[in-house]
Every structure is written in structure tokens, then in C-alpha cells.
Amino acid sequence: MIPNKWLFPYDHNFDVDAFLTGLPSPRAKDTPKLAAWIQSAARENDLNPRWLLLTAEKEQSFITRRSGGQGWERAVSWVMGYGATDSHDIPRYAGTEQQVRSAAKGLRAYLTPGHKFYVGGNVGKPYRCSDGYYTPQTLAEAAQLQYTPWVKYLPDTVAVWESLFGKEQDDMITKIEEAEPLFQQARLRGETRTTLNGKAFVDYRGRSLLTAKGMCSAAQRRATEICGQDSGPFSCCATSTGQHLAGAGKRIAAIAPGALLVFRLSSPICRKCKQGVGHIVAAIKRLPDGDWLCGENTSSDSRGVPLAPGFKLSRLSEIDPHGTRLTGIYSLQQQLSQASYVPGGIVVKINDVAYLGYFDGTDAWLCIRKPDGMPHKLKVRSTAEAAGCVPPAGVVKAHFAEDPRTVYVYGPWKVPAGAVPWVRG
Ligand SMILES: [Zn+2]
């Protein structure tokens, strides 16, 4: 089935120029205006720009074919196959830009209720094509059949879509620690470029961040964008990015999945900010031996998997063997509490008095010393809430932003007997 979102609405996050450059498509060089034509035609007609690329590829292999050779002139003149009917061509639709604009306008007509070419009435009913009947399940399928009335070409639409944009992901990947292992797997499969959430893993010039090397900042910036997070703090180099992240209050106390780690590196010097460029990686997960697995783009060929320079997963102990270069740990997650989801000691403040607590990775506990000396613990949230620490009388909240690793309890929960006062140090 062809989902409607492939056809509409307009996706302002999709950059046609970056896509063609990153593919790479020969059209990025020999037809430099194609990207702008597609982008504006899609915007003006509220269509997904990918559908116009898909159509050009399906009709004439125009996105991937080399220039020249047999059929090239026809491909240029009838890029979208619009007005090139099975019986004759309609001359006023000839020409690359004319094709893009006319096809987009035509598709919009198919989607506009009241227009004489509106296809909404065809959905769910057998539709007569040149090679038999087909019952379109979506507006996009009905529009596709109006455009090309052949049942046998419908599977091509899906195949070409997947060849250009990758297989559909059921859910958007929004965590860097989930996205970056997928980039590494793509590279291990020998892919030279990859797409996630419909966005290519390329830098702003369209270079693949899988295979280009020494692109540490660009790789983390793009992973951040692909995951739908704010890439605003990213700057000219890792060092400067770290400074911006610190300024934005994104510094966290301990490494957590998805955290960005910035390292000192005295050379080379960044041309923009004149500091050592440094290095930036993303923490993926803690390994059984306590080391951290990190995603990075590097020119190093002596660490990580795969060894070759480019995007890879490396151990923190390989990146910073002596633990002397790490200058900051940052989290872009909106919920900063995520960043503190590392098991260990915490502070439990009950009505502003601090007690010793423990966080096990899921729940916060209050440490209790029983009269017989046996250690005991109470689950903070459920116990406090059962005692009435819920709005409006009270509240229990993990407040990691200003005061790392502290759980605050306000309200009618009396301090349990045996609670151990927390002492700094
Ligand atoms: Zn810089």
C-alpha cells in the first residue's frame, strides 16, 4: 500500500538539494536548478518533495542515471512523464522545469475536492486501468493510478521509494543512542550513505557522514537533527560546541546513554574560533565491564568497529585511554532526568532536609537503618505518594537539572525512622 504521506503534505524539513548532492545524483552537477524547481513546486502545491523525485526516477530514472546516451534527450524533455501519454505527447508540457511544475500542479488537482480531476471518489472502489482493475486503498494510490493507469507499475512505486529513501520505519527514532548503532550497521553492510527518519546522514554539503572522516561535530549535529532534537548549540568545532552546550545549561554530572562527550585535542586549530578543534562523541551504552560504547566519526584507523576512518562505534577507553581529555558531558534531552539515570547514590530531600538515598536505574530508594542494624530501603515515590505527597498537599519530583541526583519530597510524609542523614562529601 502507498501511504498518503509519501504524496502530501509538503515536508519543509526535506532538503532536495542536500538529498541530490548526498545521493549522489549526477543531476546535482549537470542540472543544478532541478532541486530548486522540485522544492518550490512541492511547496507551492503542498506535496511531499520526495514524491516528485520518486516520479522522476520512476519515469526516466532521472535521479540516478548518467547524462547522455540513448534516450537522454527524451528523459530531459519528459522527466515526469507528464503529458507523455500512451498515444502521444502534448508539446506544451515538454522541458525539465515545465515537467516538474506541471506534474506538481496536476497532482494537486487530483487531491483537491471539487476539481474535475479529484480522485477522492476512487478510493475503495475498483478502478479501471489499462491492464485490469485495482481498488485503491489511499488517495495516494488513486492519484498514482490517475497519473499512470497501469496496475503493473504500482509495485514499482514502492520499490523506487525504498531505493531512494530507504524502508519505512514504523516509528521515528528519536534517541541518539538508538540512531547511531543503525548508522554503524549500515556502514558494516557496506553502504556508503544511509537515511533514517527520512533524512540522509550527510553534512550540509551532502557528504556522507558514514564514509567521510574527521567529521566528529557534523556527525553528532546531523544525528541530533535526524532524531528531531535541537541542534542549535552545535558550532564550528567540538570545542566550541562544548562551550555552547555548557552555556545552554546542558552539562550533566555523569555519562548516560545519548550524552555528548567533548574531548580536548590541541590540534588541529579551528579556523573559525582559533581553538583546538577537540573531539565529540555520543555515549551509546554502558558495557558489562563498565566501559562506555560511543558513536563517533573520526579519522582514526586504530580504534572502534569498523577500524577504517569514518563513522564507527568505539570504546570510551580507546578514545580517551588515560581519562585525561574529557572536558564535558552534555545532554540535549529535554528531560534532563534521563541523563541521571545512572545507578548509584542520590540525595532524598524530605521537606528540605537531606537524607541518603540510592537510585537503581529505575527507582529512587530511601536508605533506612533498622534498630537491629540491618539495612533496609523504602521506594521513595510510591511510599511518599501513599502518605499524601501529591498535589496540592505535596509533591515528589526528581530534580536533576540544577541539583544533580536529588529527589525532592514535599508534603505530609514524616521522615521514616532510621533514615540516614545525608552528609556532603
Ligand atoms: Zn571552532
Residues whose N, C-alpha, C, O or C-beta is under 5 A from the ligand:
A	BS01	ZN	C236 C237 S240 C270 K272 C273
